[in-house]
Amino acid sequence: MDHFLNFFEDQRFVNWVFNPTPEVNRYWEDYIKEHPEQKKDIEYGRILLSQLQQKRECENMGEITALYAGILRQIDKKKDRKPFIRHFLFPLLKYAAVALVFLSLGIFLVNRYNNSHILAEYQSIKEVKDDTEARLILANGGKIILPENESTIDYGQNGKIIINQKDTIKQESTASESEMNQLIIPYGKNSSIRLPDGTQVYLNAGSILIYPPRFKDKTREVFLSGEGYFEVAHNTKKPFVVRTSEVNIVATGTIFNVSAYPTDKMLETVLVEGSVTVKGNSMDVFKKDLVLKPGEMASYNRQTFETICHQVDVTREVAWHNGYLQFESTDLSRIVLKLERYYNIKIYLDNPRLEMRRITGKLMLREEREKVLGVLASTASLTLYKINETSYNLK
């Protein structure tokens, strides 16, 4: 666990966090590709240094970090001299050095990555990568397969779960209130669910929603990976929180859309009506909270750690949950990605330059797949070629 502290000794790493440049970004991107086993440690280190950077009262952050790195280097030089220091004292000194730096800045940081509950959520996401089976996994271990391409789940009275308006399941109470249900929707499928509090959620293809069997705490918290459209049941005394890997969206009763696919560069929150607050999660990737107004989108860039807020056409941004895509001057690559997820297919572009071709139009997703792809090809002035049942080429 303490391996991430070693990156504090690398001045290139410190410069990457405090003063990123395209050259430095490329270096660390290549480094992560070559050393994927160190990716999590790099994330830890970057998050911690970002915490320091966000404290405006400290004007000599670079000097403090350099001093800390120097202390570690001096300890490291001596750690091989005595087994006791190497095996016992050195790790303690490392943690002490971290604590000293943070306390000197008046920072109290709870590292939520160490929370077993969060780790369990991330582990669940890893396990459904490239999955093909839509399912609801109950907190008590029960598994309900959802064979339909479009499924509905409704929480009724007395803990009953109604699947596709016909199958009724009695959810038993669990031994631990911390256990969660998981709704897993792979590529090629989508689902809607009415949660126990009455909140309606529409899940796009390739999404996971983790939620409790009952909302018993002071907040109604769920965890999302992928894309979800939320119509939150109003309750000012019990805020509704959508947690993602980087940000939390807080609402009391409103409508909004969150796109948080793990492989996407951008994490986007669009407010349809009401008001939401977009916060950094426990790792504080935002310098301040953002309060959105209807028609605004908050876009968080996972590569630059920057967030911008701007006006958008809400109808286009959330059209997917009504079964169609509407776009105006949109990159072809972005449209292709949405279609690949929705239909669980692969679409190849014959020329990389086609990715940037701007397209305006509308696609009815529930129509026959090849008809939809044909409309896209015609709109983009391209020809569609079918390679096999799940692969197509646009040229």
C-alpha positions as CSV (number, residue, x, y, z in Angstrom):
1,M,0.0,0.0,0.0
2,D,2.8,2.5,0.7
3,H,4.4,2.0,-2.7
4,F,2.6,5.2,-4.0
5,L,4.8,7.2,-1.6
6,N,7.8,6.4,-3.7
7,F,6.5,8.7,-6.5
8,F,6.8,11.7,-4.2
9,E,10.6,11.3,-4.6
10,D,10.4,11.7,-8.3
11,Q,10.6,15.3,-9.3
12,R,9.0,14.5,-12.7
13,F,6.0,13.1,-10.9
14,V,5.7,16.3,-8.7
15,N,6.0,18.5,-11.8
16,W,3.3,16.4,-13.6
17,V,0.8,17.1,-10.8
18,F,1.7,20.8,-10.1
19,N,2.8,22.0,-13.6
20,P,1.6,19.5,-16.3
21,T,2.8,20.0,-19.8
22,P,1.9,17.9,-23.0
23,E,5.4,16.4,-22.8
24,V,5.1,15.4,-19.2
25,N,1.6,14.1,-19.7
26,R,2.9,11.9,-22.6
27,Y,5.7,10.6,-20.4
28,W,3.4,9.4,-17.6
29,E,0.8,8.0,-20.0
30,D,3.6,5.9,-21.6
31,Y,4.8,5.0,-18.2
32,I,1.4,3.7,-17.1
33,K,1.1,1.7,-20.3
34,E,4.5,0.1,-19.6
35,H,3.8,-0.5,-15.9
36,P,0.0,-1.1,-15.6
37,E,0.6,-2.7,-12.2
38,Q,1.6,0.7,-10.8
39,K,-1.5,2.6,-12.1
40,K,-3.3,2.5,-8.8
41,D,-0.2,3.7,-6.8
42,I,0.2,6.5,-9.3
43,E,-3.5,7.5,-8.8
44,Y,-3.0,7.5,-5.0
45,G,0.1,9.7,-5.3
46,R,-1.5,12.1,-7.7
47,I,-4.6,12.5,-5.6
48,L,-2.6,13.2,-2.4
49,L,-0.4,15.9,-4.1
50,S,-3.6,17.4,-5.7
51,Q,-5.0,17.7,-2.2
52,L,-1.9,19.8,-1.3
53,Q,-2.1,21.9,-4.4
54,Q,-5.7,22.9,-3.7
55,K,-4.8,24.5,-0.4
56,R,-4.3,28.1,-1.5
57,E,-2.8,29.2,1.8
58,C,0.4,27.3,1.1
59,E,2.5,29.3,-1.4
60,N,5.6,27.1,-1.3
61,M,4.1,23.7,-2.0
62,G,6.9,22.7,-4.3
63,E,9.5,23.5,-1.6
64,I,7.6,21.5,1.0
65,T,7.2,18.5,-1.3
66,A,10.9,18.7,-2.3
67,L,11.8,18.8,1.4
68,Y,9.7,15.7,2.1
69,A,11.3,13.9,-0.9
70,G,14.7,14.8,0.4
71,I,13.9,13.3,3.8
72,L,12.7,10.1,2.2
73,R,15.9,9.9,0.2
74,Q,18.1,10.3,3.3
75,I,16.1,7.6,5.0
76,D,16.4,5.4,1.9
77,K,20.2,5.7,1.9
78,K,20.3,4.3,5.4
79,K,17.6,1.7,5.2
80,D,19.8,-1.1,3.9
81,R,22.4,-0.7,6.7
82,K,20.3,-2.4,9.4
83,P,17.6,-5.0,9.0
84,F,15.5,-3.4,11.8
85,I,15.4,-0.1,9.9
86,R,14.8,-1.8,6.6
87,H,11.9,-4.0,7.7
88,F,10.3,-2.0,10.5
89,L,11.4,1.6,11.0
90,F,11.5,2.8,7.4
91,P,7.9,2.1,6.6
92,L,6.8,3.9,9.8
93,L,9.0,6.9,9.0
94,K,7.5,7.1,5.5
95,Y,4.0,7.3,7.0
96,A,5.2,9.8,9.7
97,A,6.7,12.0,7.0
98,V,3.3,12.0,5.1
99,A,1.4,12.8,8.3
100,L,3.9,15.6,9.1
101,V,3.4,17.3,5.7
102,F,-0.4,17.1,5.9
103,L,-0.6,18.2,9.5
104,S,1.7,21.2,8.8
105,L,-0.8,22.3,6.1
106,G,-3.8,21.8,8.3
107,I,-5.2,19.1,6.0
108,F,-7.4,16.3,7.2
109,L,-7.7,13.6,4.6
110,V,-9.6,10.4,4.8
111,N,-8.5,8.1,2.1
112,R,-11.7,6.5,0.9
113,Y,-9.7,4.1,-1.4
114,N,-8.9,2.2,1.7
115,N,-12.6,1.8,2.5
116,S,-13.5,-1.8,1.9
117,H,-17.0,-0.8,0.8
118,I,-15.6,1.4,-2.0
119,L,-13.1,-1.3,-3.0
120,A,-16.0,-3.8,-3.3
121,E,-17.8,-1.5,-5.6
122,Y,-14.8,-1.1,-7.9
123,Q,-14.2,-4.8,-7.8
124,S,-17.8,-5.4,-9.0
125,I,-17.2,-3.2,-12.0
126,K,-14.0,-5.1,-12.9
127,E,-15.9,-8.4,-12.8
128,V,-18.5,-7.4,-15.4
129,K,-16.1,-6.1,-18.0
130,D,-17.1,-7.4,-21.5
131,D,-20.1,-9.1,-19.9
132,T,-23.1,-10.1,-21.9
133,E,-25.7,-11.0,-19.3
134,A,-28.0,-8.4,-17.8
135,R,-28.8,-9.2,-14.2
136,L,-29.8,-7.9,-10.8
137,I,-27.7,-9.2,-7.9
138,L,-29.4,-8.9,-4.6
139,A,-27.7,-8.0,-1.3
140,N,-28.5,-11.5,0.0
141,G,-26.6,-13.1,-2.9
142,G,-29.6,-13.9,-5.1
143,K,-29.2,-13.4,-8.8
144,I,-32.1,-12.5,-11.2
145,I,-31.3,-12.8,-14.9
146,L,-32.8,-10.1,-17.2
147,P,-33.0,-11.7,-20.7
148,E,-34.9,-8.9,-22.4
149,N,-33.0,-6.2,-24.2
150,E,-35.1,-3.6,-22.4
151,S,-36.0,-4.6,-18.8
152,T,-37.9,-2.8,-16.1
153,I,-37.6,-3.2,-12.3
154,D,-40.0,-1.8,-9.8
155,Y,-39.8,-1.8,-6.0
156,G,-43.2,-2.1,-4.6
157,Q,-44.5,-2.3,-1.0
158,N,-43.3,-4.7,1.6
159,G,-39.9,-5.2,-0.2
160,K,-41.4,-6.8,-3.3
161,I,-39.5,-6.4,-6.6
162,I,-41.5,-6.5,-9.8
163,I,-39.5,-7.5,-12.9
164,N,-40.9,-6.5,-16.3
165,Q,-44.3,-5.9,-14.8
166,K,-45.0,-9.6,-14.2
167,D,-42.5,-11.5,-12.1
168,T,-42.6,-10.6,-8.4
169,I,-39.7,-11.3,-6.0
170,K,-39.7,-11.0,-2.3
171,Q,-36.4,-9.4,-1.1
172,E,-35.4,-10.8,2.2
173,S,-33.7,-8.6,4.9
174,T,-29.9,-8.9,4.9
175,A,-27.6,-9.5,7.8
176,S,-25.6,-6.3,7.1
177,E,-27.1,-3.0,6.2
178,S,-23.9,-2.1,4.3
179,E,-24.6,-4.8,1.7
180,M,-25.8,-3.5,-1.7
181,N,-27.8,-4.6,-4.7
182,Q,-26.2,-4.4,-8.1
183,L,-28.0,-3.8,-11.4
184,I,-25.7,-4.8,-14.2
185,I,-26.6,-3.8,-17.8
186,P,-24.0,-4.9,-20.4
187,Y,-23.6,-3.5,-23.9
188,G,-26.6,-4.2,-26.2
189,K,-29.2,-3.8,-23.4
190,N,-30.8,-1.1,-21.2
191,S,-33.0,-1.0,-18.2
192,S,-35.2,1.2,-16.0
193,I,-35.6,0.8,-12.3
194,R,-37.8,2.5,-9.7
195,L,-35.8,2.5,-6.5
196,P,-37.3,1.9,-3.0
197,D,-37.7,5.7,-2.4
198,G,-39.6,6.2,-5.7
199,T,-36.7,7.6,-7.7
200,Q,-36.8,6.5,-11.3
201,V,-33.5,5.6,-13.0
202,Y,-32.9,4.8,-16.7
203,L,-29.6,2.9,-17.3
204,N,-27.9,3.0,-20.7
205,A,-26.0,0.1,-22.2
206,G,-22.8,-0.8,-20.4
207,S,-23.9,0.6,-17.0
208,I,-23.9,-0.6,-13.4
209,L,-26.0,0.8,-10.6
210,I,-25.2,-0.1,-7.0
211,Y,-27.8,0.8,-4.4
212,P,-29.1,-0.4,-1.0
213,P,-32.2,-2.5,-0.5
214,R,-33.6,0.4,1.6
215,F,-32.4,4.0,2.1
216,K,-32.0,4.0,5.9
217,D,-29.2,6.7,6.3
218,K,-29.5,10.5,6.2
219,T,-28.7,10.4,2.5
220,R,-29.9,8.2,-0.3
221,E,-26.6,7.1,-1.9
222,V,-26.1,5.1,-5.1
223,F,-23.0,4.3,-7.1
224,L,-23.0,4.6,-10.9
225,S,-20.6,3.4,-13.6
226,G,-21.8,4.1,-17.1
227,E,-24.8,6.4,-17.9
228,G,-28.0,7.0,-16.0
229,Y,-31.0,9.4,-16.3
230,F,-32.4,10.2,-12.8
231,E,-35.8,11.4,-11.9
232,V,-35.3,11.9,-8.2
233,A,-38.2,11.6,-5.7
234,H,-38.4,14.8,-3.7
235,N,-37.1,14.7,-0.1
236,T,-35.4,17.7,1.3
237,K,-34.5,15.9,4.5
238,K,-32.7,13.1,2.7
239,P,-30.6,14.2,-0.2
240,F,-30.1,11.8,-3.1
241,V,-26.4,11.3,-4.0
242,V,-25.1,9.7,-7.2
243,R,-21.5,8.7,-6.6
244,T,-19.1,8.1,-9.4
245,S,-15.3,7.3,-9.4
246,E,-14.5,11.0,-9.5
247,V,-17.5,13.1,-8.6
248,N,-20.7,13.1,-6.5
249,I,-24.0,14.6,-7.7
250,V,-26.3,15.8,-4.9
251,A,-30.0,16.5,-5.3
252,T,-33.2,16.5,-3.3
253,G,-35.8,16.2,-6.0
254,T,-34.8,16.9,-9.6
255,I,-34.0,15.4,-13.1
256,F,-30.5,15.0,-14.4
257,N,-28.3,12.8,-16.5
258,V,-24.9,11.4,-15.6
259,S,-22.4,9.9,-18.1
260,A,-19.5,8.2,-16.2
261,Y,-18.2,5.4,-18.4
262,P,-14.8,4.3,-17.0
263,T,-13.2,4.4,-20.4
264,D,-14.4,7.8,-21.4
265,K,-12.2,10.9,-21.2
266,M,-15.0,13.1,-20.0
267,L,-17.4,12.6,-17.0
268,E,-20.6,14.7,-17.7
269,T,-23.5,15.8,-15.6
270,V,-26.5,17.5,-17.4
271,L,-29.3,19.1,-15.4
272,V,-32.8,18.9,-16.9
273,E,-34.8,20.6,-14.2
274,G,-34.4,21.6,-10.6
275,S,-30.9,22.0,-9.1
276,V,-28.0,19.7,-8.4
277,T,-24.6,20.2,-6.7
278,V,-21.6,18.5,-8.3
279,K,-19.0,17.8,-5.7
280,G,-15.6,16.2,-5.8
281,N,-15.8,12.8,-4.1
282,S,-13.6,12.0,-1.1
283,M,-10.6,12.6,-3.2
284,D,-11.7,16.2,-3.9
285,V,-10.9,16.4,-7.6
286,F,-12.9,19.6,-7.8
287,K,-11.5,22.8,-6.3
288,K,-15.0,23.9,-5.4
289,D,-18.6,22.6,-5.6
290,L,-20.6,23.4,-8.7
291,V,-24.3,24.3,-8.5
292,L,-25.9,23.6,-11.9
293,K,-28.9,25.4,-13.4
294,P,-31.3,23.8,-15.8
295,G,-29.7,23.4,-19.2
296,E,-26.2,23.3,-17.9
297,M,-23.6,20.6,-18.2
298,A,-20.6,20.1,-15.9
299,S,-17.8,18.2,-17.8
300,Y,-14.9,16.8,-15.8
301,N,-11.8,15.9,-17.8
302,R,-10.1,12.8,-16.3
303,Q,-6.8,13.6,-18.0
304,T,-6.4,17.2,-17.1
305,F,-8.5,17.2,-13.8
306,E,-10.3,20.3,-15.1
307,T,-14.0,21.0,-15.0
308,I,-16.0,23.3,-17.2
309,C,-19.6,24.3,-17.0
310,H,-21.6,25.4,-20.1
311,Q,-25.1,25.5,-21.6
312,V,-26.2,22.6,-23.8
313,D,-29.3,21.4,-25.7
314,V,-30.8,19.2,-23.0
315,T,-33.1,17.4,-25.4
316,R,-30.1,16.1,-27.4
317,E,-28.1,15.2,-24.4
318,V,-30.7,13.0,-22.8
319,A,-32.6,11.7,-25.9
320,W,-31.1,8.2,-25.4
321,H,-33.4,7.3,-22.6
322,N,-36.4,7.9,-24.9
323,G,-34.9,5.6,-27.5
324,Y,-33.3,7.9,-30.0
325,L,-30.1,9.9,-30.6
326,Q,-30.2,13.5,-31.7
327,F,-27.0,15.3,-32.6
328,E,-25.9,18.5,-34.2
329,S,-22.4,19.0,-35.6
330,T,-21.2,16.0,-33.5
331,D,-18.0,14.1,-34.2
332,L,-18.7,10.8,-36.0
333,S,-16.5,9.0,-33.5
334,R,-18.7,10.0,-30.6
335,I,-21.9,8.8,-32.4
336,V,-20.2,5.5,-33.4
337,L,-19.2,4.9,-29.7
338,K,-22.8,5.4,-28.6
339,L,-24.1,2.9,-31.2
340,E,-21.4,0.4,-30.4
341,R,-22.6,0.4,-26.8
342,Y,-26.3,0.4,-27.6
343,Y,-26.1,-2.5,-30.0
344,N,-23.1,-4.3,-28.6
345,I,-21.3,-4.2,-32.0
346,K,-18.0,-2.9,-33.5
347,I,-18.0,-0.2,-36.1
348,Y,-14.7,0.4,-38.0
349,L,-14.0,3.7,-39.7
350,D,-12.0,3.1,-42.9
351,N,-10.0,6.3,-42.4
352,P,-9.0,7.8,-39.0
353,R,-9.8,11.3,-40.4
354,L,-13.4,10.3,-40.5
355,E,-13.5,10.3,-36.7
356,M,-13.6,14.1,-36.8
357,R,-16.4,14.4,-39.4
358,R,-19.2,16.5,-38.1
359,I,-22.7,15.0,-38.3
360,T,-26.2,16.4,-37.8
361,G,-29.3,14.3,-37.6
362,K,-31.5,11.9,-35.6
363,L,-31.4,8.1,-35.2
364,M,-34.3,6.0,-33.9
365,L,-32.5,3.4,-31.8
366,R,-35.4,1.0,-31.5
367,E,-35.6,0.5,-35.2
368,E,-33.8,-2.4,-37.0
369,R,-30.1,-2.1,-36.3
370,E,-28.9,-2.1,-39.9
371,K,-31.5,0.4,-40.9
372,V,-30.1,2.8,-38.2
373,L,-26.6,2.2,-39.3
374,G,-27.6,2.8,-42.9
375,V,-29.2,6.2,-41.9
376,L,-25.9,7.1,-40.2
377,A,-23.9,6.1,-43.3
378,S,-26.1,8.1,-45.6
379,T,-26.0,11.2,-43.3
380,A,-22.2,11.0,-43.1
381,S,-21.9,10.5,-46.9
382,L,-20.4,7.1,-46.4
383,T,-21.0,3.5,-47.4
384,L,-21.9,0.8,-44.8
385,Y,-20.3,-2.7,-45.2
386,K,-21.3,-5.6,-43.0
387,I,-18.3,-7.7,-41.9
388,N,-20.2,-10.2,-39.8
389,E,-23.2,-10.2,-37.4
390,T,-21.5,-7.9,-34.9
391,S,-19.0,-6.0,-37.0
392,Y,-19.4,-3.2,-39.6
393,N,-17.2,-0.9,-41.7
394,L,-17.9,2.7,-42.7
395,K,-15.9,4.0,-45.7
